[in-house]
Amino acid sequence: MASSSSIAMATLALVVLLLLGSSSAQLSTSYYSSSCPDLFSTVSSVVQSAISKERRMGASLLRLFFHDCFVNGCDGSILLDDTSSFTGEKTANPNQNSVRGFDVVDDIKTAVEKVCPGVVSCADILAIAARDSVVTLGGQSWNVKLGRRDSTTASLSAANNNIPPPSSSLRNLISKFSDQGLSTKDLVALSGAHTIGQARCITFRAHIYNDANIDSGFAKTRQSNCPSTAGSGDNNLAPLDLQTPTTFDNNYYKNLISTKGLLHSDQELYNGGSTDSQVTAYSNSPSSFYSDFAAAMIKMGDISPLTGSSGEIRKNCRKIN
């Protein structure tokens, strides 16, 4: 028979494991099935309408979810405006003049509040809108886990520190994703989100003028709308995916193999390092990319959610109740 001390140790280990997994375990794909049965159709309708008006909006909504989850978990903190008691995340370096789509989130929240007032969190709206954006632009769907609650504060410093900048090395990217419990495989799959959307000249200027691992013709094309002088044309846009910037596909990886990644951090994924083989695999198999991307999105959505009695359900996504 096992000794009482070994049984006690085993019990303690089980309790620790349960505590570690408890918050994400409380998330469920059927969380609102009875409390807000029309949730998915309501969100999808607003997302599709927004993207039909501006195709780029799909990438913007997807990016909001990334930038939310990487800062103290998927808690809707990125949506909060500054208050007298805290400075929000909207003015952090990775977000200022960059993250967008807040008006669409407001529209989704308004529509959801009409069908089930006071029930659905802004954090969950971001998770659903990210999925619906991918699907609307031609990507594969996945079952979104729900049950997150909204934060009552935000962190400018965490936003500045946690989100990897476009100048990141592969080593730094791996480290920043690992800090969030995401693997190198997750990193490469989630980076495929750059198959849609636009980037500002200030984020890729150094890559197109200073880096050697870039196709010269591609660099020249991008230089035509991104002057080398800092402060000149900083906000000029270029598509992250040269081929199909408003279609969710695997062309992003094909671009990397051709050394036509727009950001330094993009091209780092295919630059003689440990992730080259995964990039090659995704360039050859859209289905592998789609399934791994969906799995990684679900995993990212599990980062430190507020559940139970933690946080709140905001009435207005931009401010605490």
N, C-alpha and C positions, 0 to 999 in steps of 0.2 A: 504493500500500500504506500501511496505517496505521503510524505511527511506533511504536517500541517503548515510548515514554513514554505514548502514548495507550492502547496495549494494556494497559500496567501499570495505568493509572488505571481503565480499564474493569473489569479483573480485581478491583482493590481494591473498586470500587463493588459488584460482584457479591458479593464475600465479605461486605461489610457488610450487604447486603440479606439474604443467607442467614443471617447471625448474628442479625439482628433478628427474622427470622421463624422461627428454628429451634425455639424452645420450643413455640410453638403448632402448628408443623408436625409436631411429634412426637406431638401428640394425634391420636387416631383413633377413629372410631365403632366400630371392630372390635377395639379394643385388648385386650379380655379375651375375645375370641371362643373362643380355645382354652384359656386359663388359667383362665377362670371362666365357662363357657357358661351357667350358670343365674343369673348376676348380676342381669339385668334383672327376671326373674320374682320373684326373692327380694326385691329392694328394693321392687318394686311391691306385693307382698303385704303387707309391713309398713306401707307408706305408706297403702294403702287401708284397712287395719284401723284405723290410728290416726285417719284422717279419719272413718271410720264412727263412732268413739267421740266425736270432737269435730271438727266441720266446720271450726272456726277453725284447726286444726292445719295444714291445707294452706297457708294464708297464712304461718304461722309458719315452716314449712320453706322456703318460697320466699324469705322474708326473710333467713333464715340464709345462703343462698347469695349474695344481694346484699351483705350486710354482710361476708361473708368475702372476696369478690372485690375489694371497694373498699379493702381494707387489705392492701397488699403482695401482691396477686394472689390467685387462687383456690387456696389452699394449706391449708385446714382450720385456719388459725390461730385462728379465732373459737371453736373447740371446746375449746381448751386452758384448763385451770384454772391459777390462779396457782401459781407455784413460788417457791422461795427465790432463784432467779436471774433471774426476770422476772415482771412483772405482766401477766396476760393481758388480753384485749380485752373480757371479759364485763362488766367494771365501767366501761367507757367510757361517756360521756354518752349516745350513741345506743343503747347496748345494755343498760345497767343497768335492772332492773325492766321490761324491754321484750322483748329477744330471748328466745325460748323454743323448745322442741322438742328440747332436748338429750337427753332421755330416749328420744325416738323414734329419734334418730340412734344412740344406744347400742343400741337394739333392732335396728336395721338392721345395724349392725356385727356384733353377735352372730350374727345369722342368716347374714350373708355369710361370717363366719369359719367357720361350720359347713360350708358347701359348698365354700369355697376359702380355707383359712387362709393368712394372711400375704401375700395377693396384691393385694387391692383397697384403695386409699387412702381415708381419711376425706374428703379433698377431692373425690374422684370420687363418693363416696356422696352428698355434698351436691348435686352437679350433677345426679345422677340423681333424687334425692328432690324437687328443685325441679321438674323436668319432670313427674314422676309426680303431684305435687300439683296442678299446673295441669290435667293430663288428667283426674284424678279429679273435679275440680270443674267439668268441662265444657269446658275449653279445648282448643286444638289441640296435638298432639304435635310433637316435633322430634327429630332424631337427635343425641344427646348425644355430644360428643367427649370421649374419656377418655385416661388415661395420666398424670394429675397425681400428684405425690407430696406427702407431708405435710411441713409446716414443722416445725422443731424449736424454734421460738420464736414469740413474738407481740409485738404493739406496741400498747400502750395509747394512746400519743400519736398514732400514725397513725390509729387508730380514731376518736379525738376530732377529728382534723383532716380526714380524707378523706371521711367520710360526711356528706352535706349535711343540716343540721337542718331541721325542719319550718317554721322561720321564714325559710327561704331565699327570696331574690328570684330571678326568672327568670335574671338575669345570673349569680348565684352558682351556681345549678343547672347552667347551661350550662358554667360554668368547672370545677366539680367533676367533671362527666362527661367533659369534654374532657381533664382531667388523667389520666383512665383510658383515654384513646384512644377514647372514645365520643362520637358526634356528637349534635347537637341532636335529630335525628330519633330516635336511639336513646333519648335522654332521655325524649321524649314517649311512645314506645312502651313503654319499661320502666316508666314511671310508671303505666301501666295495670295493673300488679300490684296497685295499690290498688283494683281492682275486687273484691278479697276482703280479709278481715281486719278488725281492730279497731284503734283508736288510743286512747291514754289522754288524759284531759281536759287534763293538763299540756301536751300537744303541740298542742292546738287551742284552748285557752282564749283566747289573744290574738286569734285569728282571729274567733271568734264574738262577742267583746265589743268589739273595737277596730276591725276592718276594715270598710270601706264596701262592698267588692265581695263581698257575701254576701246571699243571699235572707233577708229579715227573718223570715219564718215559720220557715225552716230554722234560723236562728240561735237563735230563741226555743226551738225544740224541743230543740236541743242544750244550751242554757243550763239547761234543766230538770234535767239530770243532771250539769252541770259548773258548780259555783259559781264566781263571779268572784274570790273570795278565794284567793290562792295558798296552797297547803298544805291546802286543803279539797277533798276529792274528787279529788285529783290522779290517782289510778289508776282512776277511773270510766271505763268503756269506751263507745265509740260506734262503729258500723260506718263504715268508710271509704267504702263504697258504700251510699248510703241505700236503694237499691232492691233489689239482690240481693247481699247481703254474703257469701254462701257459694257463689256461682256465678261462674265466670270468663267474663265477657262484656264488652260495650263500654259498659255503663251508666255506668261511671266518667266517660267523656267527655261523655255526655249530662248528667250532674250538673254538670260544669264549665260547660257552656253555660247551664245554669239558675242559675248562681252558687251551687251547692250542694256545692262541694268542701269537705271537712272540714278539711283542713290549709291553712294560708296558702300553703305551697309547691305544693299541688295547684292551687289557684285561680290561681296565678301563670302556669300554662300557658295559661289563657284569661282574659286581662286586658288586651286591646288590644295585645299584643306579637307577636313574630315567630312564636310557636308556635300562635296562634289557628287558623290554617288547617288545621294537622295535626290538632288536636283536633276540629275540625268534620268533617274527612274520616273520622276514626275513629268519630265518633258516627253517621255515615251508613253506614259500611261495616265490619261486624264482621270480614269476611274480610281486609280490608286491615290492620286492627289485629292479627289473629291471626298473619298471615304476617310482619309487621314485628316483632312481639313475639318470635316464635320466632327470627328472624334476629339480633335484638339480644341475646337470651339466649345464643346461640351465640358471638357476638362478645364478650360480657362474660365468658363462660367461658374465653376465650383470654387473659385478662389475666394476664400474668406467671406462668404455671404453673411449678412445679418439675418437671423431667423428668430422665431419664437417671439419674445417680448422685446428684443433688441431693436433699436432704431424706431422707425415709424412708417406710416403710409402717407407720403406727402400729398397734399391737395393740389399744390402747385409745384412742379418739378424744379423750379428755380429757387425756391425758398423753403425753409423748414416751417412746420406748422406753428 
